[in-house]
Amino acid sequence: MDISGEAHLDVKHNIFKKRLDVNGKVIEPARQESINQPKLDKPLQKHGGRLEHNETYCGSCFGAETEEDHCCNNCEEVREAYRKKGWALNNPDLIDQCKREGFLQKIKDEDGEGCNVYGTLEANKVAGNFHFAPGKSFQQANMHVHDLMAFGKDSFNVSHKINEISFGVRYPGAVNPLDKLERIQTTTHGMYQYFIKVVPTVYTDTRGRKISTNQFAVTDHFKGVGPGEDHALPGVFFFYDLSPIKVKFTEKRMSFFHFLTNVCAIVGGVFSVSGIIDAFVYHGQKQIKKRLGKDT
């Protein structure tokens, strides 16, 4: 989301997510087995009867239809229709599509899991934010909303570790302050906010090749929140703004004569210091011999 009004919900293009167990190991997708699976009734049609042979399926939206011929053929379409109406789906088990797909069981099976999210995003060069938060996101009354009702939970653990994040390609010597950062949530609810100032950067190497990229500075803030609080959604938020200043890095190779001058300066410095040490030792030794001669 950015200040120009552009918003992209549930971005999936070039963004990938893997399920992780409580130990951080990747959970491989389960293979569907038909053996010992409970036998389900035929899908419920919009008119109230069960789907018959050679009949086109048109599932009910359970009162949330926008048009007379509007069909909801899976649980997600029913939930989307409810969201557009501004209704809450309190008990998905009462919805035929959700019951057949085992929606609540899937949520229970994923309890305690985490996820690994990686990929790339393209954003406008204006201030904005991107975030990771539980629940399906949608726009309602010009507000960005996440549906948390389906989870049936009073707490959300948004502990996280940022392996790597950058605004553009990396250049030699770049250090991004958020890399390897880890935050552990100790409260029942939490909203992590990272306020990022992005600085346009041009790096030029010794061969004249340029890399147009960005570096950034960041400050972070944690806010303990609860579900339903105004402007307080459990999740990890990255708010970014662009700096009006551009930084240029130019890599230059030292010339031979410059190198020779530095070598001479080093040799001369070593010679001078050696002379001082030699003189100090010589005069010190001479004074010691004089004192020893007077004593005898």
PEKA-V635289 format. One record per residue. SS is DSSP state (~ for helix, > for strand, _ for the rest). PHI is phi in whole degrees, -180 to 180 (none if undefined). Layout:
SS & PHI
SS & PHI
This chain:
_ & none
> & -138
_ & -72
_ & -78
_ & 96
_ & -82
_ & -139
_ & -124
_ & -102
_ & 51
_ & -64
_ & -123
_ & -72
_ & 66
> & -121
> & -126
> & -137
> & -120
> & -75
> & -125
_ & -83
_ & -64
_ & -95
_ & 85
_ & -91
> & -68
_ & -96
_ & -73
_ & -58
_ & -75
_ & -83
_ & -72
_ & -109
_ & -89
_ & -74
_ & 63
_ & -81
_ & -66
_ & -80
_ & -100
_ & -69
_ & -65
_ & -56
> & -83
> & -79
_ & -61
_ & -78
_ & 110
_ & -90
> & -86
_ & -65
_ & -100
_ & -62
_ & 64
_ & -106
_ & -75
_ & -80
_ & -142
> & -78
_ & -76
_ & -99
_ & 55
_ & 92
_ & -100
_ & -64
_ & -94
_ & -135
_ & -65
_ & -98
_ & -72
_ & -117
_ & -122
_ & -95
_ & -148
~ & -62
~ & -63
~ & -68
~ & -66
~ & -62
~ & -64
~ & -63
~ & -65
~ & -63
~ & -65
~ & -81
_ & 81
_ & -96
_ & -98
_ & -98
_ & -75
_ & -132
~ & -61
~ & -67
~ & -84
_ & -96
~ & -56
~ & -63
~ & -68
~ & -66
~ & -66
~ & -84
_ & 66
~ & -59
~ & -66
~ & -65
~ & -62
~ & -64
~ & -65
~ & -65
_ & -91
_ & -63
_ & 89
_ & -82
> & -126
> & -152
> & -113
> & -110
> & -150
> & 145
_ & -133
_ & -128
_ & -105
_ & -132
_ & -69
_ & -84
_ & -138
_ & -65
> & -173
> & -154
> & -132
> & -150
> & -118
> & -149
_ & -73
_ & 91
> & -68
> & -100
> & -161
> & -100
> & -146
_ & 54
_ & 61
> & -124
> & -90
> & -128
> & -116
> & -87
_ & -104
~ & -63
~ & -64
~ & -75
_ & 62
_ & -121
_ & -101
_ & -144
_ & -136
_ & -94
_ & -110
_ & -58
> & -157
> & -131
> & -93
_ & -70
_ & -162
_ & -150
_ & -150
_ & -107
_ & 109
_ & -72
_ & -81
_ & -120
_ & -55
_ & 87
_ & -69
_ & -127
_ & -96
_ & -65
_ & -95
_ & -63
_ & 67
> & -80
> & -128
> & -129
_ & -110
_ & -82
_ & -108
_ & -105
_ & -74
_ & -136
_ & -166
> & -129
> & -94
> & -123
> & -118
> & -101
> & -113
> & -105
> & -91
> & -112
> & -58
> & -138
> & -121
> & -111
> & -119
_ & -87
_ & -67
_ & -92
_ & 86
_ & -78
> & -106
> & -121
> & -93
> & -149
> & -145
> & -120
> & -153
> & -116
> & -145
> & -126
> & -124
> & -147
> & -115
> & -127
_ & -77
_ & -132
_ & -125
_ & -58
_ & 93
_ & -71
_ & -63
_ & 56
_ & -133
_ & -114
_ & -60
> & 163
> & -120
> & -117
> & -119
> & -100
> & -123
> & -142
> & -94
_ & -81
_ & -78
_ & -104
_ & -108
> & -108
> & -119
> & -110
> & -125
_ & -94
_ & -125
_ & -92
_ & -71
_ & -72
~ & -62
~ & -68
~ & -65
~ & -63
~ & -64
~ & -63
~ & -65
~ & -64
~ & -62
~ & -64
~ & -67
~ & -62
~ & -63
~ & -66
~ & -64
~ & -63
~ & -65
~ & -65
~ & -63
~ & -65
~ & -65
~ & -64
~ & -62
~ & -65
~ & -64
~ & -65
~ & -63
~ & -69
~ & -65
~ & -65
~ & -65
~ & -67
~ & -66
~ & -65
~ & -64
~ & -66
~ & -65
~ & -66
~ & -68
~ & -67
_ & -79
